[in-house]
């Protein structure tokens, strides 16, 4: 779900918006985790992992839950 949210927030899929008048705390929390690239030392293959970069991440989790619910109810197009 975090990967789907990442794609949505970067314009790849359904439109994902955050109102402009949200609090600074909200903005801080929705950017509390980052998708990082790691290289496997044995195989050299790159993998992606989500890394928590700020302590408060509750609102990021809420956005992930919104994506999960939307996926469960089939609200996103397959295209």
Secondary structure, 3 states (H helix, E strand, C coil): CHHHHHHHHCCCCCCCCCCCCCCHHHHHHHCCEEEEEEECCCCCCEEEEEEECCCCCHHHHHHHHHHHHHHHCCCCCCC
